[in-house]
């Protein structure tokens, strides 16, 4: 095995560890809770995306990053619900409907289109968190956003240029890089 073959494991591992760290920091009140609505939508969509990625290329490790995100989103959702307040308004409903449309498209076409639609759906599901961070940056989310960018780069490098292998981590990289910029700005 080449060193590059370990990149998916490293990317998924560091993403899981940082999301668990974030959940613990929320639980012990070192970091304020963020949008449980976005995290819960991510948990569900990432679980579906794990399946689509696995069925697209079962012998490759394209599924391991969304699997790590699913596990991480589960623990962060629990922490944010426990320490924050769960609110659901018009923007969460709109995002859930749009994510649902993308998920429906994904389930009715094929697994490859599913990965693309799934990546779009998880980006849409992140809009409530995105808007919250624009209004009031929570710098505690900066490290998870940056680590997710690193994990995405590791996946992009290890996929050898396959469209399906690059689309999801590239989309997530862009989302998290913009989120990091939002988090670095002053309130």
Phi and psi in degrees as a GROMACS rama.xvg file:
@    title "Ramachandran Plot"
@    xaxis  label "Phi"
@    yaxis  label "Psi"
@TYPE xy
-80.6902  163.376  UNK-2
-60.8248  -35.6549  UNK-3
-64.0384  -25.3265  UNK-4
-67.4261  -19.0357  UNK-5
-88.076  -11.0808  UNK-6
-56.0726  -43.8681  UNK-7
-60.1048  -40.0834  UNK-8
-65.6381  -42.6441  UNK-9
-64.5798  -47.5635  UNK-10
-60.0273  -47.5047  UNK-11
-65.7954  -39.1811  UNK-12
-64.2432  -47.5481  UNK-13
-68.6982  -32.3717  UNK-14
-67.5085  -42.2205  UNK-15
-63.6441  -46.623  UNK-16
-60.9765  -44.7616  UNK-17
-69.506  -34.5151  UNK-18
-70.8427  -36.194  UNK-19
-64.4998  -42.643  UNK-20
-59.024  -46.5222  UNK-21
-59.411  -44.0409  UNK-22
-61.2708  -42.9366  UNK-23
-63.9018  -42.8291  UNK-24
-63.3127  -35.6283  UNK-25
-67.5366  -44.569  UNK-26
-62.72  -37.2743  UNK-27
-92.0162  10.8301  UNK-28
64.2269  28.7711  UNK-29
-84.4206  -25.586  UNK-30
-130.211  133.468  UNK-31
-64.5565  147.19  UNK-32
-64.0689  146.425  UNK-33
-108.569  -170.096  UNK-34
-61.8246  104.56  UNK-35
-63.8876  -25.4144  UNK-36
-64.3446  -46.7203  UNK-37
-63.4835  -45.1891  UNK-38
-62.5963  -40.1232  UNK-39
-70.0019  -38.603  UNK-40
-64.1493  -41.3414  UNK-41
-61.195  -41.5663  UNK-42
-58.2506  -47.7057  UNK-43
-67.0312  -49.6043  UNK-44
-66.2217  -38.7418  UNK-45
-64.9375  -34.777  UNK-46
-62.7601  -44.8775  UNK-47
-64.354  -39.2872  UNK-48
-66.5009  -33.1002  UNK-49
-59.5092  -46.3691  UNK-50
-63.6808  -45.2331  UNK-51
-63.0344  -40.9481  UNK-52
-66.1656  -38.6218  UNK-53
-65.7366  -44.5457  UNK-54
-73.2425  -21.9612  UNK-55
-68.3661  -44.6247  UNK-56
-148.541  80.6625  UNK-57
-62.4364  -25.9088  UNK-58
-86.0298  -13.1773  UNK-59
-94.9614  171.412  UNK-60
-102.715  30.1051  UNK-61
-64.4397  -23.8992  UNK-62
-80.2725  -16.8222  UNK-63
-70.6213  -33.661  UNK-64
-68.7841  -49.9496  UNK-65
-63.578  -28.836  UNK-66
-65.3877  -40.9666  UNK-67
-64.5761  -41.0216  UNK-68
-63.6331  -38.515  UNK-69
-61.5148  -49.6527  UNK-70
-62.3004  -45.6233  UNK-71
-63.4657  -43.2748  UNK-72
-64.338  -33.526  UNK-73
-61.4768  -50.7148  UNK-74
-69.5637  -35.3996  UNK-75
-69.6171  -39.0263  UNK-76
-58.2852  -47.8241  UNK-77
-59.651  -46.432  UNK-78
-62.964  -43.8364  UNK-79
-69.718  -34.776  UNK-80
-68.9846  -41.8074  UNK-81
-67.0518  -40.1073  UNK-82
-103.73  -13.3085  UNK-83
-112.543  -157.647  UNK-84
-125.132  132.947  UNK-85
-88.3799  115.353  UNK-86
-124.166  146.226  UNK-87
-137.065  115.37  UNK-88
-122.412  -160.093  UNK-89
-65.3718  -37.4772  UNK-90
-70.258  -36.1703  UNK-91
-66.8602  -39.2182  UNK-92
-64.5446  -45.6367  UNK-93
-59.3082  -45.8197  UNK-94
-64.3125  -39.5134  UNK-95
-64.6095  -40.7889  UNK-96
-64.9005  -47.4401  UNK-97
-63.6915  -41.0075  UNK-98
-64.7263  -37.7151  UNK-99
-64.2469  -39.992  UNK-100
-61.5492  -45.4722  UNK-101
-62.6233  -42.1493  UNK-102
-65.5184  -38.5359  UNK-103
-62.0928  -46.8024  UNK-104
-56.4676  -44.2028  UNK-105
-60.8323  -43.0247  UNK-106
-75.2942  -21.221  UNK-107
-98.7364  -10.9297  UNK-108
-99.9469  -88.9095  UNK-109
-159.757  173.366  UNK-110
-63.8363  -38.3843  UNK-111
-65.1957  -46.3076  UNK-112
-64.5675  -30.5743  UNK-113
-62.5334  -37.9232  UNK-114
-65.4976  -41.8767  UNK-115
-65.7937  -49.5649  UNK-116
-63.7583  -36.9563  UNK-117
-64.7694  -40.7364  UNK-118
-64.0755  -39.5103  UNK-119
-66.0031  -41.5016  UNK-120
-63.1394  -42.913  UNK-121
-70.5292  -28.4547  UNK-122
-68.8578  -43.5381  UNK-123
-61.7971  -42.1505  UNK-124
-62.5791  -21.5376  UNK-125
-84.9455  -3.12466  UNK-126
-60.7229  -42.3626  UNK-127
-58.7165  -42.3261  UNK-128
-65.0486  -42.0473  UNK-129
-57.0151  -48.4175  UNK-130
-68.7839  -36.0945  UNK-131
-61.6837  -41.7949  UNK-132
-73.0071  -24.6686  UNK-133
-70.3921  -42.621  UNK-134
-70.5758  -45.0384  UNK-135
-145.817  91.3971  UNK-136
-59.032  133.624  UNK-137
-108.06  96.6842  UNK-138
-63.5187  -14.6194  UNK-139
-64.3834  -20.608  UNK-140
-86.4461  -6.25263  UNK-141
-62.7889  -48.2064  UNK-142
-60.9956  -47.314  UNK-143
-59.3317  -37.7458  UNK-144
-64.8488  -43.6657  UNK-145
-68.666  -40.2811  UNK-146
-65.7324  -37.2093  UNK-147
-63.3227  -38.3029  UNK-148
-59.9641  -44.1463  UNK-149
-62.9478  -45.9536  UNK-150
-59.8053  -40.663  UNK-151
-64.233  -41.1951  UNK-152
-62.0182  -42.7838  UNK-153
-59.3009  -40.777  UNK-154
-69.0431  -40.9337  UNK-155
-61.2951  -43.5799  UNK-156
-64.8454  -36.2566  UNK-157
-85.0512  -7.97088  UNK-158
-87.5398  -5.05116  UNK-159
57.4805  31.5723  UNK-160
84.5713  7.20912  UNK-161
-68.8311  138.638  UNK-162
-57.8469  -48.2003  UNK-163
-63.4394  -38.4953  UNK-164
-70.0046  -27.4169  UNK-165
-93.2957  -31.8339  UNK-166
-61.1969  -49.9343  UNK-167
-62.7098  -53.2245  UNK-168
-65.4346  -31.4126  UNK-169
-66.7945  -42.9307  UNK-170
-62.4027  -45.2291  UNK-171
-66.3938  -36.6748  UNK-172
-60.2545  -48.0938  UNK-173
-61.7487  -46.5125  UNK-174
-57.5101  -50.8231  UNK-175
-70.8211  -31.1727  UNK-176
-67.0205  -43.1991  UNK-177
-66.4747  -39.9663  UNK-178
-59.9393  -42.214  UNK-179
-60.7177  -40.5936  UNK-180
-62.944  -43.5149  UNK-181
-58.6198  -40.9554  UNK-182
-71.613  -23.5996  UNK-183
-85.4456  -14.7031  UNK-184
-77.7351  158.817  UNK-185
-76.7397  152.716  UNK-186
